[in-house]
Amino acid sequence: QGSAGDFVTGNNDADGVFLLYWIARQWPERVADMRERLVNWGGNATGVGVANIDNLGNVHPDTMWWQLSLGNVRERPFGEIWADRSHPLMRGLAARPRPLQGRCATCLHRDICNGNTRARAYAVSGNPWAQDPGCYLSDAEISAQPNLETMT
């Protein structure tokens, strides 16, 4: 009560879109500013701002993506491994917008969530660019014709 707080959501970047809809209901005059802030935040950072180095030195594009090793820090410096975009997955993860498929490809808010969790999409479908099954937003919420008055 009366104090500022920080909120951290874990592993579901659709939460940023949900927050935008909540702001639209509470303070509609702040929606444009909040949307700009969420876009600047960038959404899912797999392969760009998030990495994992396991106990053997293998570099993975995400803390949840152990199926793919991009190299090993015992054989090559991390900076070289991380900057190398010759791997198609890393090239796609660095792209804006990412080469998303399914619902994510046409989502109005992909610039906010950045396709959500690619590791989850890969784990379920075998395709890192498939829609994230963890996205709970409705088709209306991701449509190309949003109506801020009806956002729920």
Residue pairs with C-beta under 8 A, 6 or more apart in sequence:
9 15
9 16
11 64
11 117
11 120
11 134
12 116
12 117
12 134
12 135
12 136
13 43
13 44
13 112
13 113
13 114
13 115
13 116
13 117
14 113
14 116
14 132
14 134
14 135
14 136
14 137
16 38
16 41
16 43
16 109
16 112
16 113
17 38
17 109
17 112
17 113
17 137
17 141
17 142
18 136
18 137
19 34
19 38
20 31
20 34
20 35
20 38
20 109
20 112
20 151
21 141
21 151
21 152
23 30
23 31
23 34
24 31
24 148
24 151
25 151
25 152
28 148
31 148
35 112
38 112
39 111
39 112
41 112
42 49
42 114
43 110
43 111
43 112
43 113
43 114
43 115
43 116
44 113
44 114
44 115
44 116
44 117
44 118
45 114
46 61
46 62
46 65
46 93
46 117
46 118
46 119
47 61
47 62
47 89
47 90
47 93
47 94
47 118
48 93
48 94
50 61
50 62
50 63
51 59
51 60
51 61
51 62
51 78
51 82
52 59
52 60
52 61
52 62
52 63
52 64
52 65
52 66
53 59
53 60
53 73
53 78
54 60
54 66
56 72
57 72
57 73
57 74
57 75
58 69
58 70
58 71
58 72
59 69
59 70
59 71
59 72
59 73
59 78
59 81
59 82
60 66
60 68
60 69
60 70
61 68
61 70
61 89
61 90
61 93
61 119
62 117
62 118
62 119
64 117
64 119
64 120
65 118
65 119
65 122
67 122
67 123
68 89
70 81
70 82
70 84
70 87
70 90
71 80
71 81
71 84
72 81
73 81
84 90
85 91
85 94
89 128
92 98
92 99
92 128
92 129
93 118
96 111
96 114
97 110
97 111
97 114
97 115
98 110
98 114
98 115
98 118
98 129
99 129
100 107
100 110
100 115
100 129
100 131
101 127
101 129
101 130
101 131
102 130
102 131
103 131
103 135
103 139
103 142
104 110
104 115
104 116
104 121
104 129
104 130
104 131
104 132
104 135
105 131
106 142
106 144
107 113
107 137
107 142
108 142
108 143
108 144
108 146
109 137
109 141
109 142
113 135
115 121
115 129
115 132
116 132
116 134
116 135
117 132
117 134
118 128
118 129
118 132
119 128
120 132
120 133
120 134
121 127
121 128
121 129
121 130
121 131
121 132
121 133
122 128
122 130
124 130
124 133
125 133
135 142
140 150
141 151
141 152
